[in-house]
């Protein structure tokens, strides 16, 4: 023990190259055996932020908070997330006042088990409350299974995963929907294909998902996501993301008539048959190169 304590000081001298160091390791020693983790692989993230603006004729206030707890090992992936945001806007025109209040609460938890080098299974639970989509309470649970054509130990180079899930949601609405519902129970299923290729020059990933409700197969959604990045340096990349949806599952739309203020202030979600989102930017990645746990399942 004295030699161990002296080593760090001796290493600062010019005599280190004259030392001989012998290390005897136990058979089958893992990186986990060499470290003491008082958090037992759990990682927690807390976020909070807000914005306040005020003028004579208008004011706005935004607040967002989130909590995340995640534990990832080679055998299990466990994640729990909670998010809350509120947005308030007020406009004053002579004697009239126009207001917008949007509040969103989301919580989720999922548990994924690595069955073998290609198969995985998971259970997923969600809760949503969001007045923008006329949803007062939405509680769901689903189970899924996943198969990767390539072994998961190769996920740092390539992934070709096929996922299937099925679940049920119970929903309470703020207002009666266009289908004359104040609450309903919906069963649904989905199939998703994810392809990823990681090369020294960058990454390419494409995901295609289709889902539908069991009571009416015409109430469905098809989503295509793609991510393409080119590495400029070891840590810096340029990326382009594109997501497009073909939408036929807006069962939550309110039956009440939309006013001009509702449309201009985006108080409520509008009916649509497609959605497109694109993003172009730079991505900077840094951190430890000694992280020995990589689990990309689900």
Secondary structure, 3 states (H helix, E strand, C coil): CHHHHHHHHHCCCCCHHHCCCCCCCCCCCCHHHHCCCCCCCEEEEEEEEEEEEECCCEEEEEEEEEEEEEEECCCEEEEEEEEEEEEEEEEEECCEEEEEEEEEEEEEEEEEEECCCCEEEEEEEEEEEEHHHCEEEEEEEEEEEEEECCCHHHCCCEEEEEEEEEEEEEEEECCCECCCCCEEEEEEEEEEEEEEEEECCEEEEEEEEEEEECCEEEEEEEEEEEEEEEECCCCEEEEEEEEEEEECCCCCCECCCCCHHHHHCCCCCCCCCEEEEEEEEEEECCCCCCCCCCCCCC
